[in-house]
Amino acid sequence: MSELLPAGATLERVWTGAVWTEGPAWIAATGTLRFSDIPNNRILQFEHATGELSVYRSDVGFTNGRTLDLDGSVIQCSHGGRSVERDRDGVVETLVDGWAGHRFNSPNDVVVKSDGTIWFTDPAYGIKKPEEGYPGEVEYGDYYVFRFDPADGSITPVVMDVEMPNGLAFSPDESLLYVADSGIAPPDGVRPADRPGGHSIHVYDVFDGRYCKNGREFVEINPGLPDGFRVDESGNVWTSSADSVQVFDPAGTRIERIPVPETIANLTFGGPDGTTLYITATTSLYRIETHARDAAAPYRR
Ligand code: MG
């Protein structure tokens, strides 16, 4: 066991009863972990101190990934709305739902940069998997990562060469953008012969705070694929896989592995001091204490 985990740290299953848990975000103001149960079309909240689980909202348009904005409101991906939306104290507004005259596929995961721009992935799971949204077509013909600037309303593709972009996160200084490729699990279950079927995390250099260049493979994830992941304050990447949370240092060397008994969709840091790792894994929510904290801008404040 590395120094990333306190002595005696053990994985705890704190709740079960979902079909497919995703989109965890720690909401410090209420001491709760908010997450999606996508096929049940609901958003759940787990209270850290009491262990109490409640349904935050139902019939939510099959929300998936979420994060906090700089102001503490919640930014989340909507499969049903094919959009990225904001939930501020229960009032939901659509922020952006298309590019160049086309609707998005089904935004999957989202991060907020320290300059307030919102970056998100747009694979097709929410329009090709009937249990995760509503049937639809891939209107712009591919699967991109987009940058949305709420200040001027601009929407720009920033990564176009990842087969099926899924989780994403910046390095602590935001000079790198990591993007997971879950192409090995195509949304309609059919592997196109002309696509590689990847299961890697890619990394890009970010220039001028907005241009992604020099894309390359950071690590290949086995078994399974990388879905959601987070970067800690030291630049380590904590990723989902089929059987464990795997932690890679910035050089791509695996330095920790935390076995989890269900396939992991996503994870996030939370708890009163930000060092509790919450893990959404298929039907359940797990957690384990760590010595790490999230590097993402909203959590640094
Ligand atoms: Mg995802």
Residues whose N, C-alpha, C, O or C-beta is under 5 A from the ligand:
A	BS01	MG	N108 D109 N166 G167 D227 G228 A265
